[in-house]
Amino acid sequence: MARTAQGLNAPAAPALAEAASEWLVWLAAERRASPHTLAAYRRDLEDFLRFLSDHLGGTPDLQDLGKLAVRDIRAWLAARAGRGLEASSTARALSTLRSLAKRLARQGTGDIPAIRIVRTPKVAKSIPKALAEDETESLLAAMESEDGWIQRRDRALFTLLYGAGLRIGEALALQRDEAPKADGSDHALKVRGKGGKERIVPILPAVSDAIAHYLAALPLAIAADGPLFVGARGDRLAPAIAQRALRALRRRLNLPETTTPHALRHSFATHLMAGGSDLRTIQELLGHASLSTTQRYTKVDAARLRKVYADAHPRARKSARG
């Protein structure tokens, strides 16, 4: 009877199941892949193994992977396209297989040679959707008069995301003893980002104040090594709770549907760009491994400039009137 790798729900011969389990453990322990990334990789591998089981007419094993032809990989890609999956999802799925193939080759337990020949589908890079500066200010200002500790917590969290450009997962991973000092003596915060990489981000007084006000109102006793942002029962705050709180605030203020915790991070970078900050600085602050990722914000700023031009230049207004 075929075994499934840890966390997988797909057919795999014993040696392949063991190799897949080892790969997943390695991703978590050595590459420090986030739970979100691990879950995505599991789903991709499950999808591929289920396809192979039907495509080959039996439970796939390591030898089957080594014998795959380019047409077999392309048949899988065609099947995904037939199910309406987006190119970005398929690009990630190919990345999953390439990662597994490299691990198998390094371990000397197998390989997937055909995967190196198949090209990754082109994915249109989306432009980050940021809030306008006045929208961001109105969002944070609307929370100033709310004195409940949960409301103060949400304001502290959203102020941190916008004021320091953190990912929601990075902010919620902070410990109680990592909070900036209430007296403003801590002007920087050490953040653990993707892959366990650390970076230092400056902390504005407005951010320190918001966190201090939240902690002053917190009725729960949280140990120094406990979570900074907590839920009603004192457990680490779940991302879904924060997203729901921002969604309710967005509706109350009639803000765009793209107003999410991650949009606050985009707003941080976009507003820095508009203020004249250079790309390298923004890259460091955001923790981007590649400058090309940060360069998306130049497109955002260019789009903003075109809108300003269209709204303000006499000739542009005249053309619009026809």
C-alpha positions in Angstrom: 0.0 0.0 0.0 1.4 3.4 -1.0 2.3 5.8 1.8 1.8 9.5 1.7 4.4 12.0 2.8 3.9 13.9 6.0 1.3 16.5 5.3 0.5 15.1 1.9 -2.7 13.6 0.6 -1.6 12.0 -2.6 -0.4 8.6 -3.9 3.3 8.0 -3.7 5.5 4.9 -3.5 7.4 4.4 -0.2 10.7 5.8 -1.4 9.1 8.8 -3.0 6.9 9.4 0.1 10.0 9.3 2.3 11.9 11.7 0.0 8.9 14.1 0.0 8.7 14.1 3.8 12.4 14.7 4.1 12.2 17.6 1.6 9.3 19.2 3.5 11.2 18.9 6.8 14.3 20.5 5.2 12.3 23.4 3.8 10.9 24.1 7.3 14.2 23.6 9.2 16.9 24.7 6.9 15.2 27.1 4.5 12.9 28.4 7.2 9.9 28.4 4.9 6.8 30.0 6.4 3.8 27.8 7.2 2.0 29.5 4.3 4.8 28.6 1.9 4.9 25.0 3.2 1.2 24.6 2.8 1.4 25.9 -0.8 4.3 23.6 -1.7 2.3 20.6 -0.2 -0.7 21.5 -2.3 1.4 21.8 -5.5 3.1 18.4 -4.9 -0.2 16.8 -4.1 -1.6 18.1 -7.3 1.3 16.8 -9.3 1.3 13.4 -7.7 -2.4 12.9 -8.3 -2.0 13.9 -11.9 0.9 11.4 -12.3 -1.2 8.7 -10.8 -3.8 9.1 -13.4 -1.4 10.0 -16.2 0.8 6.9 -15.6 -1.9 4.6 -14.5 -0.4 3.7 -11.1 1.3 5.0 -8.0 4.3 7.1 -8.9 7.7 6.4 -7.6 11.2 8.0 -7.8 12.0 6.1 -10.9 8.9 7.4 -12.6 10.0 11.0 -11.9 13.4 10.4 -13.5 11.7 9.0 -16.6 9.3 11.8 -17.2 9.5 13.6 -20.6 8.9 17.2 -21.2 5.5 16.3 -22.8 4.5 14.8 -19.4 5.2 18.0 -17.6 3.4 20.0 -20.2 0.4 17.7 -20.0 0.2 18.5 -16.3 0.5 22.2 -17.1 -2.3 21.8 -19.7 -4.5 20.0 -17.1 -4.0 22.9 -14.7 -4.9 25.5 -17.4 -8.0 23.4 -18.2 -9.1 23.8 -14.6 -8.8 27.5 -14.9 -5.7 27.9 -12.6 -3.8 31.2 -13.1 -0.4 31.4 -14.6 1.0 32.7 -11.2 -0.2 29.6 -9.5 1.3 27.3 -12.1 4.6 29.2 -12.0 4.8 28.6 -8.3 3.9 24.9 -8.8 6.8 24.6 -11.3 9.0 26.2 -8.7 7.9 23.6 -6.2 8.9 20.7 -8.5 12.3 22.4 -9.2 12.9 22.7 -5.5 12.1 19.0 -5.0 14.2 18.0 -8.0 17.2 19.8 -6.7 16.9 18.3 -3.3 16.6 14.8 -4.7 19.7 15.3 -6.9 21.7 16.7 -4.0 20.7 13.7 -1.8 21.5 11.3 -4.7 18.0 9.7 -4.4 16.6 10.8 -7.7 15.9 13.7 -10.1 13.4 15.2 -12.4 15.5 16.2 -15.5 12.5 17.2 -17.6 11.6 20.0 -15.2 14.8 21.9 -16.1 13.7 22.2 -19.8 10.1 23.4 -19.2 9.8 27.1 -19.3 8.0 28.9 -16.5 4.8 30.7 -17.9 5.1 34.5 -18.0 3.3 36.1 -15.1 2.2 39.7 -15.4 3.6 41.6 -12.4 0.8 43.3 -10.5 1.3 46.8 -9.3 0.9 47.0 -5.6 -2.3 48.7 -4.5 -1.6 51.3 -2.0 -3.8 53.8 -0.2 -3.6 57.5 -0.8 -1.9 59.4 2.0 -5.1 61.0 3.1 -6.9 57.7 3.1 -4.2 56.2 5.4 -4.4 59.1 7.7 -8.2 59.0 7.9 -8.0 55.3 8.7 -5.6 55.7 11.6 -7.3 58.9 12.9 -10.7 57.1 13.0 -9.3 54.8 15.6 -7.8 57.4 17.9 -11.1 58.0 19.9 -11.7 54.3 20.5 -10.4 53.4 24.0 -11.1 49.7 24.3 -7.9 47.6 24.6 -8.8 45.6 21.5 -9.4 48.8 19.5 -6.1 50.1 20.8 -4.4 46.9 19.8 -5.7 47.1 16.3 -4.6 50.8 16.0 -1.1 49.8 17.3 -0.9 47.0 14.8 -2.1 49.0 11.8 0.1 51.9 12.8 3.1 49.5 12.9 2.3 48.0 9.5 2.1 51.5 7.9 4.8 53.1 9.9 7.5 50.4 9.5 6.4 48.5 6.4 6.0 45.2 8.1 4.2 42.1 6.7 1.3 41.1 8.9 3.1 37.8 9.8 6.2 39.7 10.8 4.3 42.0 13.1 2.3 39.2 14.7 5.4 37.2 15.3 6.9 39.9 17.6 7.3 39.1 21.3 6.3 41.2 24.2 9.9 42.1 25.1 10.5 43.3 21.6 8.0 46.2 21.8 9.6 49.7 21.4 10.1 51.5 24.8 7.3 53.8 25.8 9.8 56.6 26.4 10.9 56.5 22.8 14.4 55.3 23.5 14.1 52.5 21.1 14.3 53.9 17.6 14.6 50.7 15.7 13.1 47.2 15.7 14.7 43.9 14.7 12.3 42.1 12.4 12.5 38.4 11.3 11.3 38.2 7.7 11.0 35.6 5.0 13.5 32.7 5.3 14.4 33.8 8.8 16.3 36.8 7.6 16.6 39.7 10.0 16.5 43.4 9.2 16.5 46.6 11.3 13.6 49.0 10.7 13.3 52.5 12.2 10.4 53.1 14.6 8.6 56.4 14.5 7.4 58.0 17.8 3.8 57.6 16.5 4.4 53.9 16.3 5.9 53.7 19.8 3.1 55.7 21.3 0.4 53.6 19.7 2.0 50.4 21.0 2.5 51.9 24.5 -1.2 53.0 24.6 -2.2 49.5 23.7 0.0 47.8 26.3 -1.2 50.3 29.0 -4.8 49.2 28.4 -4.1 45.5 28.0 -5.9 43.7 30.9 -4.0 40.4 30.4 -0.7 39.5 31.9 1.7 38.6 29.1 5.1 37.2 29.8 8.2 38.9 28.3 8.6 36.0 25.9 4.9 35.9 25.1 3.3 37.5 22.0 3.1 41.3 21.6 -0.2 41.3 19.9 -2.8 39.0 21.5 -6.4 38.0 21.0 -9.2 38.1 23.6 -7.9 35.0 25.4 -4.3 36.0 25.5 -3.1 33.8 22.6 -1.1 35.2 19.7 -3.4 37.3 17.5 -4.4 35.4 14.3 -4.0 37.2 11.0 -7.7 36.5 10.2 -8.8 38.5 13.2 -6.7 41.5 12.2 -7.9 41.3 8.6 -11.5 41.2 9.8 -11.0 44.3 12.0 -9.6 46.2 9.1 -12.3 45.1 6.8 -14.9 46.4 9.2 -13.1 49.7 9.4 -12.7 49.9 5.7 -16.5 49.6 5.2 -17.2 52.2 7.9 -14.9 54.7 6.2 -15.9 53.8 2.7 -12.3 53.0 1.7 -11.3 50.9 -1.3 -11.8 47.1 -1.1 -8.1 46.7 -1.5 -7.6 48.2 2.0 -5.9 45.2 3.7 -3.1 44.8 6.2 -0.7 44.2 3.3 -1.9 47.3 1.6 -0.6 49.3 4.5 2.9 47.8 3.8 2.5 48.8 0.2 1.4 52.3 1.3 4.5 52.6 3.4 6.7 51.9 0.4 4.7 54.0 -2.1 4.6 57.0 0.1 8.4 56.8 0.7 8.9 56.6 -3.0 6.7 59.7 -3.5 8.6 61.5 -0.8 11.9 61.0 -2.7 13.4 57.9 -1.0 15.7 55.8 -3.1 15.0 52.2 -4.1 17.9 50.7 -2.2 16.7 52.2 1.1 13.1 51.0 0.5 14.5 47.5 -0.4 16.3 47.3 2.9 13.3 48.5 4.9 10.9 46.1 3.2 13.4 43.2 3.4 13.2 42.4 -0.3 15.9 39.9 -1.4 15.8 41.3 -5.0 15.8 45.0 -6.1 13.5 44.0 -8.9 10.7 43.3 -6.4 11.1 46.8 -5.0 11.1 48.4 -8.5 7.4 47.7 -8.7 6.9 50.8 -6.6 8.4 53.0 -9.4 5.5 52.0 -11.5 3.1 52.9 -8.8 4.7 56.3 -8.5 4.7 56.7 -12.3 1.0 56.0 -12.4 0.4 58.5 -9.6 2.4 61.2 -11.5 0.4 60.5 -14.7 -2.9 61.0 -12.8 -1.6 64.2 -11.3 -0.6 65.4 -14.7 -3.9 64.5 -16.3 -5.8 66.2 -13.5 -3.7 69.4 -13.4 -2.2 70.2 -16.8 -4.3 72.5 -18.8 -3.6 70.7 -22.1 -4.5 67.3 -20.5 -7.8 68.7 -19.2 -8.6 70.1 -22.6 -7.9 66.8 -24.3 -10.2 65.0 -21.8 -13.0 67.4 -22.6 -12.6 66.5 -26.3 
